[in-house]
Amino acid sequence: MRTPSLGRALILSSFLLTACGGGGDTPAPPPGGGPGAGPGAGPGTQAPANGGSGGAGQDTAPEAWSDGAGTATVSGSATFNGDAPTPVQIAMDSDPKCVEMNSDGATDASVLVGANGGLQNVFVYVSKGTDAWTFTAPEEPVVLDQKGCNYTPRVVGMMTGQALRVQNSDPTVHNVHTYPKKNRSSNVSQPAGSKPLDIEMKRGEVLVAVKCDMHAWMQARVGIVDHPFFAVTAADGSFTLPKLAAGEYTISAEHEVFGKASKQTITIGDGEAQSISFEFSK
């Protein structure tokens, strides 16, 4: 009788089929290299671990910025195209102390156009081209004063994480009310003689309005960016952005009344100086 030998042969064949994957319920791996393979990957090929194209540029971390790295300068001007608006007289009758401090009267300072068309208080800043570096905000705050029942300066710039220090130099009560879209708002009364108010802006935002609810004409604007390459145009509309590294940049400009001007894209080399201009209109 050979029956036992036949049984042993059948058992051995079944074991070999199972070990080689035959006869089981587990499906064969899909073409393209198995789990994690990206589209178009060949057999045995896995997608890059970071999910990207595998290029070296994607793995390069930003470097800490050093002022010595920047030797280029961009300067220029902002102008108003058209007839300059006639300054509007401010009625301060609601607060006798404001009237007393402005005995010659005061006009609205939202639009200031010079004799040659230069537009003051335009916030100019690099809006693209700084991703290769990280920047540390200055410890010194940016000061916005309430003086003569007006905010001064009218427009200021600051870095994310830097403090905006609002102080009251007037013998009357003011109210500091910020209107951000990305940062936390503040709405604080500031009586005469009170200590300064420090406001931190943690996110980039251009422009944030600051108002006094007690004196409706009192307004300022704050431009917040994550680098030091910004400026506010002077009375003649001029500005300068110093200490830029060589590279390609997009530079933007915004005014509180006339909005944004057309962006300017430049490529600049080490030690080079370039000039650009922005034009605004109604």
C-alpha positions in Angstrom: 0.0 0.0 0.0 1.4 3.5 -1.1 -1.4 5.6 0.3 0.6 7.2 3.2 3.4 8.3 0.7 0.8 9.9 -1.6 -0.7 11.9 1.3 2.7 13.2 2.4 3.3 14.3 -1.2 0.0 16.2 -1.3 0.7 18.0 2.0 4.2 19.0 0.8 2.9 20.4 -2.4 0.3 22.5 -0.6 2.9 23.9 1.7 5.2 24.9 -1.1 2.3 26.7 -3.0 1.4 28.7 0.1 4.9 29.8 0.8 5.3 31.1 -2.8 2.0 33.0 -2.7 0.0 30.7 -4.8 -3.5 29.9 -3.8 -3.7 32.7 -1.1 -6.1 35.7 -0.9 -3.4 38.4 -0.8 -3.3 40.4 -4.1 -0.1 41.0 -5.9 1.4 44.5 -5.4 0.2 47.0 -8.0 2.6 48.1 -10.8 4.7 51.1 -10.0 6.6 50.0 -7.0 4.0 49.4 -4.2 2.7 51.8 -1.5 4.0 55.4 -1.6 5.0 55.3 -5.3 4.1 58.4 -7.1 2.3 58.7 -10.5 4.5 57.5 -13.3 7.0 55.7 -11.0 8.5 52.6 -12.5 8.6 49.1 -10.9 10.5 49.2 -7.6 10.5 53.1 -7.5 9.2 55.0 -4.5 8.0 58.6 -4.4 10.3 61.2 -2.7 9.9 61.2 1.0 8.8 64.9 1.1 6.1 64.4 -1.5 7.8 66.8 -3.9 9.8 66.3 -7.1 12.9 65.4 -5.3 14.8 68.6 -6.3 17.4 69.8 -4.0 15.8 73.3 -3.8 12.8 72.0 -1.9 15.0 70.7 0.9 17.0 74.0 1.4 16.0 75.7 4.7 16.0 79.5 4.9 19.2 81.0 6.4 19.3 83.7 9.1 19.7 87.1 7.5 22.9 89.1 8.0 23.0 92.8 7.1 26.4 92.2 5.5 24.7 90.0 2.8 22.9 93.0 1.3 24.8 95.5 -0.8 22.2 96.6 -3.3 19.9 99.5 -3.2 16.5 100.3 -4.8 15.2 103.8 -4.6 12.5 105.8 -6.4 9.4 107.8 -6.0 5.6 107.7 -5.8 3.7 110.3 -7.7 0.0 111.3 -8.0 -1.3 111.6 -11.6 -3.9 114.3 -11.9 -5.0 117.4 -9.9 -4.2 117.1 -6.3 -7.3 117.0 -4.0 -8.0 120.1 -2.1 -7.2 119.7 1.6 -10.3 119.4 3.8 -10.5 121.5 7.0 -11.0 119.4 10.1 -13.8 120.4 12.6 -12.4 119.8 16.1 -15.3 121.5 18.0 -16.1 118.3 19.8 -13.0 118.7 22.0 -12.0 122.2 23.1 -8.5 121.0 24.0 -8.0 119.9 20.4 -9.2 123.3 19.2 -6.8 125.0 21.6 -3.8 122.9 20.3 -4.7 123.8 16.7 -5.4 127.5 16.9 -4.5 128.0 13.2 -6.8 125.1 12.2 -5.9 121.7 10.8 -6.5 119.9 7.5 -7.0 116.2 6.7 -3.6 114.6 6.1 -4.7 111.4 4.3 -3.6 112.8 0.9 -0.4 114.9 0.8 0.8 115.8 -2.7 4.0 117.9 -3.2 4.5 120.6 -5.7 6.0 118.2 -8.3 3.4 115.6 -7.8 5.2 113.5 -5.2 2.9 111.5 -3.0 3.7 111.3 0.7 2.9 108.4 3.1 3.0 105.6 0.5 4.1 102.3 2.1 6.7 100.7 -0.2 7.9 97.1 0.5 9.4 93.9 -1.0 6.4 91.6 -1.4 8.3 88.7 -3.0 11.9 87.5 -3.1 12.9 87.1 0.6 12.0 83.5 1.2 15.6 82.4 1.3 16.2 84.1 4.7 14.7 84.4 8.2 14.7 87.8 9.9 14.7 88.8 13.5 12.5 91.7 14.5 14.1 94.7 16.3 13.7 94.9 20.1 13.0 98.6 19.8 9.3 99.4 19.3 7.9 101.5 16.5 6.4 104.7 18.1 3.1 106.1 17.1 2.3 109.3 19.0 -1.0 111.1 19.6 0.0 114.7 19.5 -2.1 117.8 18.7 -5.1 115.5 18.3 -3.5 113.7 15.4 -1.5 110.5 15.0 2.1 111.1 14.1 3.6 109.8 11.9 0.6 109.2 9.7 2.1 106.0 8.3 4.6 103.7 9.9 6.2 100.3 9.0 7.2 97.5 11.3 8.3 93.9 11.3 6.1 91.0 12.4 6.7 90.4 16.1 7.9 93.9 16.7 5.9 96.1 19.1 3.9 99.1 18.0 4.1 101.6 20.9 1.2 104.1 21.0 1.6 107.0 23.3 -0.6 110.0 24.3 1.3 113.3 24.4 -2.0 115.3 24.6 -3.8 116.8 27.6 -7.0 115.0 26.6 -8.2 111.4 26.4 -7.8 109.4 23.3 -8.8 105.9 22.2 -6.5 103.5 20.3 -8.6 101.3 18.0 -6.8 99.0 15.5 -8.7 97.4 12.5 -6.6 94.4 11.4 -7.7 91.5 9.2 -5.0 89.0 10.2 -3.9 90.2 13.7 -5.7 90.7 17.0 -7.5 94.0 17.2 -7.0 96.5 20.1 -9.6 99.0 21.4 -8.2 100.8 24.5 -8.9 104.1 26.1 -5.7 106.2 26.7 -6.3 109.2 29.1 -3.8 112.1 29.3 -0.7 111.1 31.2 -1.3 107.3 30.9 1.6 104.9 30.1 2.2 103.9 26.5 0.3 101.0 25.0 2.4 98.3 23.3 0.6 96.3 20.5 2.2 93.3 19.0 1.5 92.4 15.4 2.4 88.7 14.7 1.3 88.4 11.1 2.2 90.4 8.0 -0.5 92.8 6.9 -0.6 95.9 4.7 -2.2 98.3 5.7 -3.7 98.2 9.2 -5.9 101.2 10.1 -5.5 102.8 13.6 -8.2 105.2 14.7 -9.4 107.2 17.6 -13.1 106.6 18.2 -13.3 109.8 20.3 -11.9 112.0 17.5 -13.1 110.7 14.1 -10.4 112.6 12.1 -7.6 110.9 13.9 -6.2 108.0 11.8 -2.9 106.3 11.0 -1.8 103.3 8.9 0.6 100.5 9.8 2.4 98.3 7.3 3.6 95.0 8.7 6.0 92.7 6.9 8.4 89.8 8.0 11.6 91.5 6.8 13.2 95.0 7.0 12.9 96.0 3.4 10.2 98.6 3.5 9.9 102.4 3.5 7.4 105.2 3.8 7.6 107.9 1.1 8.8 111.4 2.2 7.1 114.7 1.4 8.5 114.7 -2.1 7.4 111.1 -2.7 10.9 109.6 -2.5 11.9 106.3 -0.9 14.9 104.1 -0.5 15.2 100.3 0.2 18.8 99.7 1.2 20.8 96.5 1.9 19.2 94.1 -0.5 21.0 91.0 -1.5 21.5 90.2 -5.2 18.4 88.5 -6.7 14.9 89.0 -8.1 12.3 90.9 -6.2 8.7 92.1 -6.5 8.2 95.5 -4.9 4.7 96.8 -4.0 3.4 100.2 -3.0 0.1 101.0 -1.2 -1.6 104.3 -0.2 -4.4 104.5 2.4 -6.7 106.4 0.0 -5.6 105.4 -3.5 -4.9 101.7 -2.8 -2.2 99.7 -4.5 -0.1 100.7 -7.5 1.2 98.3 -10.1 3.9 96.0 -8.8 7.5 96.3 -10.0 9.7 93.3 -10.6 13.4 93.8 -10.7 16.6 91.8 -10.8 19.5 93.4 -9.0 23.2 92.5 -8.5 25.6 92.9 -5.6 26.5 96.6 -5.1 24.0 97.7 -7.7 21.6 100.6 -7.5 18.3 100.7 -9.4 15.5 103.2 -9.5 11.8 102.5 -9.9 8.6 104.6 -9.7 5.0 104.1 -8.7 2.0 106.1 -10.0 -1.3 106.7 -8.3 -4.5 108.3 -9.4 -8.1 108.7 -8.2 
